[in-house]
Amino acid sequence: MEKRFTEQSIIGDIVAQFPKASDIFKAYKIDFCCGGQRPLKEAIQERNLDSKAILEQLNTLYAQSLEKDEKNWSEASYSELIDHIIQKHHRYLAEELPNLSPYVT
């Protein structure tokens, strides 16, 4: 598995690159908004959290988001293709953006 994020990754940059990471940060009460301009390591140490577990969750969730479909979409019907695009590429934005809006100024 690719290690996209490390302890040195900036928290705000992680969420900017991978909005779903905000769910993990919220679960661990890691500030990714106002306190997001610092390395993840600082927030993990401040809260006495397990760095390895958090990084594993982040990188696993990120890798899962990149998994490719094996379907030949050039042979799919238009309605099947549209449904796939909405579910795969648009749904997560509809879920994540409202949750992130309170953190945006």
Secondary structure, DSSP 8 states (H G I E B T S, - for coil): ------TTSBHHHHHHH-TTHHHHHHHTT---STT-SSBHHHHHHHTT--HHHHHHHHHHHHHHHH----S-GGGS-HHHHHHHHIIIIIHHHHHHHHHHGGG--
